[in-house]
Amino acid sequence: MSSVLQKPPAPTRQLIRQKRRPSYLPWLLLSASMILVGVMTGYPVVRLLVMSFQEYERAQLMGQPAEWVGLDNYATVLTDVEGFWTVLARSFALMVVLVVTTLVLGMLVALLMIRIGKGMRLLVSVGLLLAWAMPSLAATTVWGWVFDTQYGVVNNLLTAITGDRWFGHSWLLNPWSFFLILTCIVVWGAVPFVAFTLYAGLTQIPEEVMEAAQLDGASAFQRFRLIQVPYVRSIITVLVILSMIWDLKLFTQVFVLQDIGGDRELTNTIGVYVYQMGMAQGHYGLASAIGVIFVIVMLAISYPYVRRTLREEEL
């Protein structure tokens, strides 16, 4: 009994020093990646911030010194109601429509994948993966052909169905139909990620819980509202925040549709507006100020996601 109750030996000084000594090996291994990220990301951000306080035009690209103007660029941007604020409001309205539509359709597809058999689930998964894997530029170009003014599939079908002549009708010239087509393109490419993510979360719900609720007389909608949604609420929160970020910074789809036949003044979003202000018009200082404001908006949207992630890591 005395040997069993004997206290363990005290740790030696060498072991204590080894435990207290910080390990620099992880930081050493990460140093190359950190330097690369700092150069590739840090320098552009610093350069953007500096240019936002300068009068930087095409002449400065040719070597003329840039004049410091302080907060004049920000004042010009923030007082431009018909330009910046109109585009920003349009971008937020489009973002709300895209996020809601994507989440609703993604949830419906995820619920469908739970109910169907393995064969149909595999077929649906392959279709989703093909839509998800297609590049945004290629997808937008294909959709542009579908709604083409002269040879589009939609105009041909409407002509055959109604008997009226739809050839020559421009779907992209009208802002409402432009954003309707844009919504179809973005949602078509975003639903697969949302559907797969929600499907993975919904399959983790214990079957016993669902069966018990069904035996208690809960309807399908009640089981969805009271059991399934609470189980995947954290996943839905992350998807909403990520979708807000992705949809707010749309560029490729909007830019390509505008090139095909859209009215730029009436269909600009914030991503295209920054590009046109800088690259097209040469007002790099104003474009930098808009970029800084846009980064602040994106950080404000990303904050809940980062905070939730940190809390989960602490748990």
Secondary structure, DSSP 8 states (H G I E B T S, - for coil): -TTTS-------HHHHHHHHS---HHHHHHHHHHHHHIIIIIHHHHHHHHHTTEE--HHHHTT---EE-TTHHHHHHHT-IIIIIHHHHHHHHHHHHHHHHHHHHHHHHHHHHHHS-HHHHHHHHHHHHHHHHS-HHHHHHHHHHHT-TTT-HHHHHHHHHH-S--TT--SSSSHHHHHHHHHHHHHHHHHHHHHHHHHHHHTTS-HHHHHHHHHTT--HHHHIIIIIHHHTHHHHHHHHHHHHHHHHT--HHHHHHHHHT--HHHH--HHHHHHIIIIIT--HHHHHHHHHHHHHHHHHHHHHHHHHHHHHHH-
